[in-house]
């Protein structure tokens, strides 16, 4: 899993909560099954809210990583 192929990156750094999560939800609705989406967020809450939402709707959380002053959340649309 070291080489994750990201199909779409959403840079939501600087956006206030719940903006980054709303961007992820929008992308999940628009993209095809199998698409790997990365969202970048400077809101710490997104690192908790996005995984919780992904679990709730049955999508796959691939990785959550803190990168200095922002988080990278990677998700895969599986249905």
Helices and strands as residue ranges (DSSP letters): E 8-11, H 19-30, E 36-41, H 46-57, E 60-67, E 70-76
